[in-house]
């Protein structure tokens, strides 16, 4: 059975988040959370929060044990972009692009549906 959790509009660029999300795929869910707590990056905190939510979904909605779950996929999708401008030299405007991400964590217990 597959359980998923989704965090939308996380204020961090998808490229930075994918670096951390790539490292937890295939790990056991509790081990993935422990690993993410040791990574000193903001993206690790956001992904850990989503993994914990997926574990809670599995325990409360599907009556699954957290120990039997593995991270099947951790997908970081592009979110909307906020475009701003900052004053530059000689009256010019320098663009600032503030990117957002959507985090999708899918956990699996290994059993077929």
C-alpha positions in Angstrom: 0.0 0.0 0.0 1.2 3.5 -0.8 0.8 6.5 1.5 1.7 10.0 0.5 2.1 13.4 2.0 2.3 16.7 0.2 3.7 20.1 1.2 2.9 22.9 -1.1 4.5 26.3 -1.6 7.7 25.7 0.4 9.8 28.8 0.1 13.0 27.2 -1.2 14.2 26.5 -4.7 13.5 23.1 -6.1 17.2 22.5 -7.0 18.3 22.9 -3.4 15.6 20.6 -2.1 16.3 17.9 -4.7 19.8 17.5 -3.4 18.5 16.3 0.0 15.4 14.5 -1.3 17.6 12.3 -3.5 19.4 10.9 -0.5 16.4 9.5 1.4 14.8 7.4 -1.5 14.8 3.7 -0.6 15.5 4.2 3.1 13.2 3.0 5.9 11.0 5.8 7.0 12.2 6.2 10.6 15.8 6.0 9.4 15.1 8.7 6.8 13.7 11.0 9.5 16.8 10.4 11.7 19.1 11.1 8.8 17.3 14.3 7.9 17.6 15.6 11.5 21.4 15.4 11.2 21.6 17.3 7.8 22.3 21.0 8.5 20.1 22.4 5.8 16.8 24.2 5.7 15.6 21.8 3.0 16.2 18.8 5.3 13.9 20.3 7.9 11.1 20.9 5.4 11.4 17.3 3.9 11.6 15.8 7.4 8.3 17.5 8.3 6.7 16.0 5.2 8.0 12.5 5.9 6.7 12.7 9.5 3.3 13.7 8.0 3.4 10.7 5.6 4.2 8.4 8.6 1.3 9.9 10.6 -1.0 9.4 7.6 0.0 5.7 7.4 -0.5 5.1 11.1 -3.8 6.9 11.4 -5.5 6.3 8.1 -4.2 2.9 7.0 -3.3 1.3 10.4 0.3 0.6 9.2 3.4 0.4 11.4 6.0 3.0 10.8 8.8 0.4 11.0 7.5 -1.4 8.0 7.4 1.7 5.7 10.1 2.7 3.2 10.4 5.9 1.2 9.4 4.8 -2.3 9.8 8.3 -3.8 10.6 11.8 -2.8 9.7 14.2 -5.5 10.3 17.9 -5.5 8.2 19.7 -8.1 8.4 23.3 -9.2 6.0 25.7 -7.6 5.1 29.3 -8.5 7.8 32.0 -8.8 7.6 35.4 -7.1 9.2 38.1 -9.3 10.6 41.2 -7.6 13.0 43.9 -8.5 15.8 45.6 -6.5 17.3 49.0 -7.4 20.6 48.8 -9.2 23.3 51.2 -10.2 22.4 54.2 -12.4 18.6 53.8 -11.9 18.4 50.3 -13.3 16.3 47.5 -11.8 17.9 44.1 -11.0 15.4 41.1 -11.1 15.0 38.9 -8.1 13.4 35.5 -8.6 12.0 33.8 -5.5 11.2 30.2 -6.3 8.9 27.8 -4.5 8.6 24.0 -4.3 6.1 21.3 -3.8 7.3 18.3 -1.8 5.7 14.9 -2.4 6.7 12.0 -0.3 5.4 8.5 -1.1 5.8 5.7 1.5 5.3 2.0 0.7 4.9 -1.0 3.0 6.0 -3.4 0.2 2.7 -5.2 -0.1 0.7 -5.2 -3.3 -2.7 -3.5 -3.2 
